[in-house]
Amino acid sequence: MNICFIMGKIVSNIEFKFIIKSKNYSIIIFKLELRNKSIIQVKAYNELADFGYQNLKVGEKVFLQGMICNNIDLNIDELICSKIQKIY
């Protein structure tokens, strides 16, 4: 299992979906731009998806903990900090 900490800026709309026939019941998906200008796709499930959909906005800078999957996907385990004033 890998654990990573990622800091970046939300650069896409946050997409919310319900999942049928799965242990997870909801998911949010959005893109995050890192300091080196690379973009990764971020996913969060269940309660974290609900919280993220209600509180995160495009352009906000966030600090996330999660696992990297498929080289460009990050599955979030924890939203450590949102609305960071200075990131770079």
N, C-alpha and C positions, 0 to 999 in steps of 0.2 A: 504494500500500500504506500502511495506517495502522498505527502502533504505539502502544500505550497501556500505561500502568502503572496497575494497579488494586489498591487495598487494601480489604479488607472481611472480613466474618465469614461463614463457611459456615453456611447456615440450612436446608439440606435434606440428606437422605441422599445419599451418593455412589453413583450408579448406574453399574455396569460392564457393558459389552456387547462382544461380538465382532462384527466386521464381515466379511461374506462378499463376495467379488468386488470388492475395493477395494484401493487402494494402502495404506490404513490397515487394521490388523487388530484394533485394540481402541480403545474410547472410554470415557471417564468423563464424566458429566454431573452438575452440581450447581448449586444456586442460591447466590448471594453477595449479602449485604446490604451496601450502601455506607454511608458516613457520613451521607448525606442521607436514609437509610431507603429508597432505591430498591433494587430487587432485579433482578439480571441473571443470566442463565443462562450457565454456564461449561462449556466443553468442552475436553478434552485427549485427545490421540491417542497410540497406540503405547507407547513406553517411558515417556513422561510419564504416560500413563493408568495404567500398571502401578504406577509409583511413587506417584502420587496416591492410588490405591485402597488401597494398603498403609499409607500414612503420614498421610493427612488424615482428620480427624474433624469431625463436626458441632460447631459452636460455636467452632472454631479460627479465629483471625485470620490471614490470609495476604496476601502481596504478590506479585502476578502480572504478567507481561509477556505481551501478546498482541495480537490484532487484533479490532476490533469488527466484527461482521457482523449484519445485520438489526436494527439499533438496540438490541437488548437481549441479543445473544449475544456472548460473548467466547471466541475460540479461543486457548488458551494456547500460547505458544511456550516459556515458561520460568517455573518456579516459583522466584522469587527468594528468598523467605523464608517459612517457615511457623512457626507457633507464636509469633507476636508477642505480647509481654507487654502492652504498652500501645499502643493504636491511636488512641484519641481523647483 
